[in-house]
Structure formats: structure tokens, C-alpha cells
Amino acid sequence: MVTLSVEEKRAMCQTLAEHLPKIRELLGTTQETFGDLCGLSRITISRIENGSARMKWSHLTSVLFVCAINRRTKE
């Protein structure tokens, strides 16, 4: 089992947040549709993408789950 430090989790969240617009582009979804898939609001997705909110670990796991089950994000 791997244990991540708080700093490692924050870094992973930051990196994924920076790639969120590209992930949505690969999926061909709007912020609203992607938010629905991840269980997040459009406003939350927008704030994460524009840097006005930090991605939380729970957000990261939701996004990764959606990506894991979608073939387009494997690119």
C-alpha cells in the first residue's frame, strides 16, 4: 500500500487541475456535463479550471474514475 503525504496529494491535485480543460476536450464535454459525470457542479469545475479554487483529493478521485472508464482519455 502506498501512503501519500499531504504535499504529494496537493501536487497531484494541482497537476490534474492544470490538465482538466484538456481532459474535458478529449471527452468532448462541457463543464456542466463533466461535472455531472464526476458528481461536481459546473461552478466547481469552472473554479478549478481557472485557478480560483483548489482541486480536493475527493475531486481528483472522481475525475480519475471518470477517466479510467472512458476510452477517449487513454490517449
C-alpha positions in Angstrom: 0.0 0.0 0.0 1.3 3.4 -0.9 0.8 6.3 1.5 1.0 9.8 0.1 1.9 12.9 2.1 -0.4 15.9 2.1 2.1 17.8 -0.1 2.1 14.9 -2.6 -1.6 14.9 -2.7 -1.7 18.7 -3.2 0.8 18.4 -6.0 -1.2 15.7 -7.7 -4.4 17.7 -7.4 -2.6 20.8 -8.9 -1.3 18.9 -11.8 -4.6 17.3 -12.6 -6.4 20.6 -12.3 -4.0 22.1 -14.9 -5.0 19.3 -17.3 -8.7 19.4 -16.6 -9.6 21.5 -19.7 -7.7 19.1 -22.0 -9.4 16.1 -20.3 -12.8 17.7 -21.0 -11.8 18.4 -24.6 -10.8 14.7 -25.1 -14.2 13.7 -23.7 -16.0 16.3 -25.8 -17.9 17.6 -22.8 -18.9 20.9 -21.3 -18.1 21.9 -17.8 -21.6 21.1 -16.8 -21.7 17.6 -18.4 -18.2 16.7 -17.0 -19.3 18.0 -13.6 -22.4 15.7 -13.7 -20.1 12.7 -14.6 -17.9 13.5 -11.6 -20.6 14.5 -9.2 -19.4 18.1 -9.1 -21.1 21.3 -10.1 -20.3 23.3 -13.2 -19.2 26.1 -10.9 -16.7 23.9 -9.1 -15.3 22.7 -12.4 -15.0 26.3 -13.7 -13.3 27.5 -10.5 -10.8 24.6 -10.5 -10.0 25.3 -14.2 -9.5 29.0 -13.7 -7.5 28.6 -10.6 -9.9 30.3 -8.2 -10.4 27.0 -6.3 -8.2 24.2 -5.4 -8.9 20.7 -6.5 -9.6 18.5 -3.5 -8.5 14.9 -3.2 -12.1 13.8 -3.5 -12.4 15.7 -6.7 -9.2 14.1 -8.0 -10.5 10.6 -7.3 -13.8 11.4 -9.1 -12.1 12.8 -12.2 -9.7 9.8 -12.3 -12.6 7.4 -12.1 -14.4 9.0 -15.0 -11.1 9.0 -17.0 -10.5 5.3 -16.1 -13.8 4.2 -17.5 -13.6 6.3 -20.7 -11.6 5.2 -23.7 -11.0 8.7 -25.1 -8.9 9.7 -22.1 -6.5 6.9 -22.6 -4.8 9.0 -25.3 
